[in-house]
Amino acid sequence: MQKNEMHNQLKNVRILYVQEDHQKRLRTTKILRKFSSKVHVCIDFKDIFKDVSRFLPEMLISDIGLGGSLELDALQKIRKEYEEIFIIIASAHEQVEYLQKAIELEVSSYLLEPVSMKEFEKAFMHVMQKCCKQKDLKSIYLSDDLFYQASLKALIYDGSKLNLNKKEARLLEYFIEYKNMLLTYAQIQKHIWPGLNVSSASLRTLVKNLRKKGMSNLIQNISGLGYTLQIS
């Protein structure tokens, strides 16, 4: 993606910026509004869930304060409920535990304040490239009579539409991205349930339900290791 193309696409991206510090908020909001015309500012972390549900941002940019636990817990809950939001952390703190939590939350970037326009531009470029990659998943043929319609989050099997829930669609898109490659149980669990410890039974159930929707011969279990999606 070229820089000009990224700027054009970013103009209409809904960005929610969460920052309680007045001076930081003014400075960063001014920068963000040079990229997007749809920037909503949240000035109190206690309002973040209300603002996310009302504004439905495509991108969430958040500070992490010195305490960290309130913000990180809130972001973890948001990630669980809104899996598709791209999260960028902009913080003056770089404690190891914050960085580790950011990895678990699958944040797109962890930026150290003060963040320059150039640093935001680089982070946005990464997000938009990933976003375009997701949008490219339009109609993926898995076999002669089965294809995945990403825009509908559904499998079309022999002319019939089989709707997928969020986790089933997320798992299938992960398999498609790494088709014919082994994905370990741990990799899949981390991708589907970021930041959470889930049982192996939960993963088996999710795979089983996806297999029932016309994919029983495509998703192969490599005993003791993981799963692979076998398609040509």
C-alpha positions in Angstrom: 0.0 0.0 0.0 1.3 3.4 -1.0 1.3 6.3 1.6 -1.2 8.4 -0.4 -3.6 5.4 -0.6 -3.3 4.9 3.1 -4.1 8.5 3.8 -7.1 8.4 1.6 -8.5 5.2 3.2 -7.8 6.5 6.7 -9.9 9.6 6.2 -13.2 7.8 7.0 -11.9 5.4 9.6 -13.7 5.8 13.0 -11.0 6.3 15.6 -11.7 6.4 19.4 -9.0 8.1 21.3 -8.9 7.6 25.1 -6.8 10.0 27.1 -7.5 11.5 30.5 -4.6 14.0 30.6 -5.8 17.3 29.1 -2.5 18.4 27.5 -1.7 15.0 26.0 -5.3 14.8 24.7 -5.1 18.2 23.0 -1.8 17.5 21.3 -2.6 14.0 20.1 -6.2 14.7 19.0 -4.8 17.5 16.8 -2.5 14.9 15.1 -5.2 12.3 14.7 -7.6 14.7 13.1 -5.0 15.3 10.3 -5.4 11.6 9.4 -9.1 11.0 10.0 -12.3 13.1 10.0 -14.0 10.7 12.3 -12.1 11.0 15.6 -14.1 10.6 18.8 -12.4 11.5 22.1 -13.0 9.8 25.4 -11.8 11.8 28.4 -12.6 9.3 31.2 -11.8 5.6 31.1 -14.9 4.9 33.0 -16.9 5.9 29.9 -14.9 3.7 27.4 -17.5 0.9 27.2 -20.3 3.3 26.6 -18.3 5.2 23.9 -17.2 2.0 22.1 -20.8 0.7 21.9 -22.1 4.0 20.8 -19.4 5.1 18.3 -18.4 1.6 17.1 -14.8 2.5 16.3 -12.7 0.6 13.8 -9.6 1.7 15.7 -9.0 2.3 19.4 -6.0 4.4 20.6 -5.5 4.3 24.3 -3.1 5.5 27.0 -1.9 3.2 29.8 -1.4 5.0 33.0 1.2 4.3 35.7 -1.2 2.0 37.6 -2.2 0.2 34.4 -4.6 -2.3 35.8 -7.8 -0.3 35.1 -6.9 0.4 31.5 -5.6 -3.0 30.7 -8.6 -4.8 32.2 -10.9 -2.5 30.2 -9.0 -3.2 27.0 -9.1 -6.9 27.7 -12.9 -6.8 28.0 -13.3 -4.7 24.9 -11.1 -7.1 22.9 -13.2 -10.0 24.1 -16.5 -8.3 23.0 -15.2 -6.5 19.9 -12.7 -8.8 18.3 -12.2 -6.8 15.1 -11.2 -3.4 16.6 -7.6 -2.5 15.9 -6.0 -1.4 19.2 -3.0 0.9 19.4 -1.5 1.8 22.8 0.2 5.1 23.2 1.8 5.3 26.6 4.8 6.9 28.4 5.3 3.6 30.3 7.2 0.6 28.9 7.1 -1.9 31.9 7.6 -5.5 30.8 4.2 -6.5 32.1 2.5 -3.8 30.0 4.3 -5.0 26.9 3.4 -8.7 27.7 -0.3 -7.7 28.1 -0.2 -5.8 24.9 1.0 -9.0 23.1 -1.9 -10.9 24.6 -4.4 -8.3 23.5 -3.0 -8.5 19.9 -2.4 -4.7 19.8 -1.4 -3.4 16.4 1.3 -1.1 17.9 2.7 0.0 21.2 4.0 3.5 20.9 5.9 5.5 23.5 4.8 9.0 24.2 5.2 11.6 23.0 4.2 10.1 19.7 5.2 12.0 16.6 3.0 12.3 13.5 5.6 10.1 11.6 5.2 7.4 14.3 1.4 7.5 14.0 1.7 7.3 10.3 3.8 4.2 10.5 1.4 2.6 12.9 -1.6 3.5 10.7 0.1 2.0 7.7 0.5 -1.3 9.5 -3.2 -1.2 10.5 -4.5 -0.3 7.1 -2.4 -3.0 5.4 -3.8 -5.6 7.8 -7.3 -4.2 7.3 -7.0 -4.5 3.5 -5.7 -8.0 3.9 -8.9 -8.9 5.8 -11.1 -7.2 3.2 -9.4 -9.3 0.5 -11.0 -12.4 1.9 -14.1 -12.1 -0.2 -15.0 -15.4 -1.7 -12.5 -18.2 -0.9 -13.2 -21.5 -2.6 -12.4 -24.4 -0.2 -13.6 -27.2 -2.5 -15.7 -27.6 -5.6 -19.0 -27.2 -3.7 -17.9 -25.1 -0.7 -16.6 -21.5 -0.4 -16.3 -18.9 2.3 -18.1 -15.5 1.9 -16.2 -13.2 4.3 -18.6 -10.3 3.9 -21.4 -12.5 5.2 -19.3 -14.5 7.6 -20.9 -17.6 6.1 -20.0 -20.8 4.2 -21.8 -21.5 1.0 -22.1 -25.3 0.7 -23.8 -26.8 -2.3 -25.8 -23.6 -2.7 -26.9 -23.4 0.9 -25.8 -20.7 3.3 -24.3 -21.8 6.6 -23.8 -18.9 9.0 -20.8 -18.8 11.3 -20.6 -17.2 14.7 -17.7 -14.8 15.5 -15.3 -17.4 16.8 -16.0 -19.8 14.0 -15.4 -17.1 11.4 -12.2 -16.0 13.2 -10.9 -19.5 13.3 -11.7 -20.2 9.6 -10.0 -17.0 8.5 -7.0 -17.9 10.6 -6.9 -21.3 8.9 -7.2 -19.7 5.5 -4.4 -17.3 6.2 -2.1 -20.3 7.0 -3.7 -22.9 4.8 -1.8 -26.2 4.5 0.3 -25.2 7.5 0.2 -26.7 11.0 -1.2 -24.4 13.6 -0.5 -25.6 17.1 -3.2 -25.8 19.7 -1.5 -23.0 21.6 -1.4 -20.7 18.6 -5.0 -21.2 17.8 -6.1 -20.7 21.5 -4.1 -17.5 21.7 -5.6 -16.2 18.4 -9.2 -17.0 19.2 -9.2 -16.2 22.9 -6.4 -13.5 23.3 -5.4 -13.0 26.9 -7.6 -15.8 28.3 -6.8 -19.3 29.5 -9.3 -21.7 27.9 -9.5 -25.4 28.1 -8.5 -27.7 25.3 -12.1 -28.9 25.3 -13.3 -25.5 24.2 -11.0 -25.6 21.2 -12.1 -29.1 20.3 -15.7 -28.0 20.5 -15.1 -25.0 18.3 -13.3 -27.1 15.6 -16.0 -29.8 15.8 -18.7 -27.2 15.2 -16.8 -25.8 12.2 -16.2 -29.2 10.8 -20.0 -29.9 10.9 -20.5 -27.1 8.4 -19.1 -28.9 5.4 -15.5 -28.9 6.5 -15.1 -32.4 8.0 -12.6 -33.5 5.4 -10.7 -30.2 5.2 -9.7 -29.6 8.8 -7.2 -32.2 9.8 -6.1 -32.9 13.3 -2.4 -33.7 13.8 -2.5 -35.7 16.9 -0.8 -34.1 19.9 0.3 -31.0 17.8 -2.6 -29.0 16.3 -4.7 -28.6 13.2 -4.2 -27.8 9.5 -6.6 -26.7 6.8 -5.9 -28.8 3.7 -6.9 -27.0 0.5 -5.4 -26.7 -2.9 
